[in-house]
């Protein structure tokens, strides 16, 4: 497996997260703005019974497929965009939770499923870079075949791993996270 593709995907995700934190910290919010409703919406989202497994799984599956297959179709462009947008949103949510003194709530609502979902996104991103990377290697004369059977196997292996992780994350997000949200009030 090409660890450098996973590392590249992780770095993009990390840069997006830092950018999201930085973006949130750069713009001061007037003191009369109340962020508590946003946090309450987050709690409510995770405690609603409508938070069903199928909805969560299909939503996150679409993201993973866009990251992986979209990257193939756009030479990595959609993968870069999707990794950064998802991580910027997470970074902004993290910073807002920090400002509110609600990091504990943030971690309790995000971590249980996030420890599977975030790696799934990063691995799907690596899959989205796999085929463009191999095409670039071929164009530069560093390999003799455009896409080998091994390249295709590695691509689909990355996609399969990300889908399994998304499945686990969706199970946790639809069963455990709502219980945590209810316990938070």
C-alpha positions as CSV (number, residue, x, y, z in Angstrom):
1,X,0.0,0.0,0.0
2,X,1.2,3.4,-0.8
3,X,1.7,5.0,2.6
4,X,2.7,8.3,1.0
5,X,-0.8,8.7,-0.5
6,X,-2.3,8.2,2.9
7,X,0.2,10.6,4.4
8,X,-0.6,13.2,1.7
9,X,-4.4,12.7,2.3
10,X,-3.8,13.1,6.1
11,X,-1.7,16.3,5.5
12,X,-4.5,17.8,3.4
13,X,-7.1,16.9,6.1
14,X,-4.8,18.3,8.8
15,X,-4.1,21.5,6.9
16,X,-7.8,22.0,6.3
17,X,-8.5,21.5,10.0
18,X,-5.9,24.0,11.0
19,X,-7.3,26.4,8.4
20,X,-10.7,26.0,9.9
21,X,-9.5,26.7,13.4
22,X,-7.5,29.7,12.0
23,X,-10.5,31.0,10.0
24,X,-12.7,30.9,13.0
25,X,-10.2,32.6,15.2
26,X,-9.5,35.4,12.7
27,X,-13.0,36.7,12.6
28,X,-14.2,38.1,15.9
29,X,-17.8,37.6,16.7
30,X,-19.8,40.3,18.4
31,X,-20.2,39.6,22.1
32,X,-24.0,39.7,21.8
33,X,-24.0,36.7,19.5
34,X,-25.1,33.5,21.3
35,X,-23.4,30.3,20.1
36,X,-25.3,28.2,22.6
37,X,-28.1,27.5,20.1
38,X,-25.6,26.0,17.7
39,X,-24.2,23.7,20.4
40,X,-27.8,22.8,21.3
41,X,-28.6,22.0,17.7
42,X,-25.5,19.7,17.6
43,X,-26.7,17.9,20.8
44,X,-30.2,17.7,19.4
45,X,-28.9,16.3,16.1
46,X,-27.1,13.5,17.9
47,X,-30.0,12.7,20.2
48,X,-32.8,12.6,17.7
49,X,-34.3,9.2,17.0
50,X,-34.3,10.1,13.3
51,X,-30.6,9.7,13.4
52,X,-30.8,6.3,11.7
53,X,-28.0,4.1,10.6
54,X,-29.0,3.9,6.9
55,X,-29.1,7.7,6.6
56,X,-25.7,8.2,8.3
57,X,-24.1,5.3,6.3
58,X,-25.4,6.4,2.9
59,X,-24.4,10.1,3.5
60,X,-20.9,9.1,4.6
61,X,-20.6,6.5,1.8
62,X,-21.4,9.2,-0.7
63,X,-18.5,11.3,0.7
64,X,-16.1,8.3,0.5
65,X,-17.1,7.5,-3.0
66,X,-16.8,11.1,-4.1
67,X,-13.3,11.2,-2.5
68,X,-12.2,8.0,-4.1
69,X,-13.9,7.8,-7.5
70,X,-14.2,11.6,-7.9
71,X,-10.5,11.8,-7.5
72,X,-10.0,9.4,-10.3
73,X,-12.3,11.4,-12.6
74,X,-10.8,14.8,-11.8
75,X,-7.1,13.8,-11.3
76,X,-7.4,14.4,-7.6
77,X,-9.2,17.7,-7.7
78,X,-12.4,16.6,-6.1
79,X,-10.5,14.7,-3.5
80,X,-8.4,17.7,-2.5
81,X,-11.5,19.9,-2.4
82,X,-13.6,17.4,-0.4
83,X,-10.8,16.6,2.1
84,X,-10.3,20.3,2.8
85,X,-14.0,21.3,3.0
86,X,-14.7,18.4,5.5
87,X,-11.7,19.2,7.6
88,X,-12.3,23.0,7.6
89,X,-15.8,22.4,8.9
90,X,-14.4,20.2,11.7
91,X,-11.8,22.7,12.5
92,X,-14.3,25.5,12.8
93,X,-16.6,23.4,14.9
94,X,-13.7,22.6,17.2
95,X,-12.7,26.2,17.6
96,X,-16.3,27.3,18.3
97,X,-16.6,24.6,20.9
98,X,-13.3,25.8,22.4
99,X,-14.6,29.3,22.6
100,X,-17.8,28.1,24.3
101,X,-15.8,26.0,26.8
102,X,-17.6,23.0,25.4
103,X,-14.6,20.9,24.2
104,X,-15.8,18.0,26.3
105,X,-19.1,18.0,24.5
106,X,-17.3,18.3,21.2
107,X,-15.1,15.3,21.9
108,X,-17.9,13.2,23.4
109,X,-20.1,13.8,20.3
110,X,-17.4,13.5,17.7
111,X,-14.8,11.1,18.9
112,X,-16.8,7.8,19.3
113,X,-17.6,7.6,15.6
114,X,-14.9,10.1,14.4
115,X,-12.1,7.7,15.3
116,X,-13.4,5.5,12.5
117,X,-15.0,8.1,10.2
118,X,-11.9,10.4,10.0
119,X,-9.5,7.6,9.0
120,X,-12.2,6.4,6.5
121,X,-12.2,9.9,4.9
122,X,-8.4,10.0,4.8
123,X,-8.1,6.5,3.3
124,X,-10.8,7.3,0.7
125,X,-8.8,10.4,-0.1
126,X,-5.7,8.2,-0.6
127,X,-7.7,6.0,-3.0
128,X,-8.7,9.2,-4.9
129,X,-5.1,10.0,-5.4
130,X,-4.0,6.5,-6.3
131,X,-5.0,6.4,-9.9
132,X,-3.9,10.0,-10.7
133,X,-0.6,9.2,-9.0
134,X,-0.1,6.1,-11.2
135,X,-1.0,8.1,-14.4
136,X,1.5,10.8,-13.5
137,X,4.2,8.1,-12.9
138,X,3.4,6.7,-16.3
139,X,3.5,10.1,-18.0
140,X,6.8,10.9,-16.4
141,X,8.2,7.5,-17.7
142,X,8.6,6.0,-14.2
143,X,6.5,2.9,-15.0
144,X,5.8,1.0,-18.1
145,X,2.0,0.3,-17.9
146,X,-0.6,3.0,-17.4
147,X,-2.6,1.2,-14.7
148,X,-1.6,-2.3,-13.6
149,X,-3.8,-5.0,-12.0
150,X,-1.9,-4.3,-8.8
151,X,-2.7,-0.6,-9.0
152,X,-6.4,-1.4,-9.4
153,X,-6.4,-3.9,-6.6
154,X,-4.7,-1.4,-4.3
155,X,-7.3,1.3,-5.3
156,X,-10.2,-1.0,-4.5
157,X,-8.6,-2.2,-1.3
158,X,-8.4,1.4,-0.1
159,X,-12.0,2.0,-1.1
160,X,-13.1,-1.2,0.7
161,X,-11.2,-0.3,3.9
162,X,-12.8,3.1,3.9
163,X,-16.3,1.6,3.4
164,X,-15.8,-0.8,6.3
165,X,-14.7,2.0,8.6
166,X,-17.7,4.1,7.5
167,X,-19.9,1.2,8.3
168,X,-18.5,1.0,11.8
169,X,-18.7,4.7,12.3
170,X,-22.3,4.8,11.2
171,X,-23.2,2.0,13.7
172,X,-21.6,4.0,16.5
173,X,-23.0,7.3,15.4
174,X,-26.5,5.8,15.2
175,X,-26.4,3.9,18.5
176,X,-23.8,5.2,20.9
177,X,-23.6,8.9,20.0
178,X,-27.3,9.6,20.6
179,X,-27.1,8.0,24.1
180,X,-24.1,10.3,24.9
181,X,-26.0,13.3,23.6
182,X,-29.0,12.5,25.7
183,X,-26.8,12.1,28.8
184,X,-25.3,15.6,28.1
185,X,-28.7,17.1,28.5
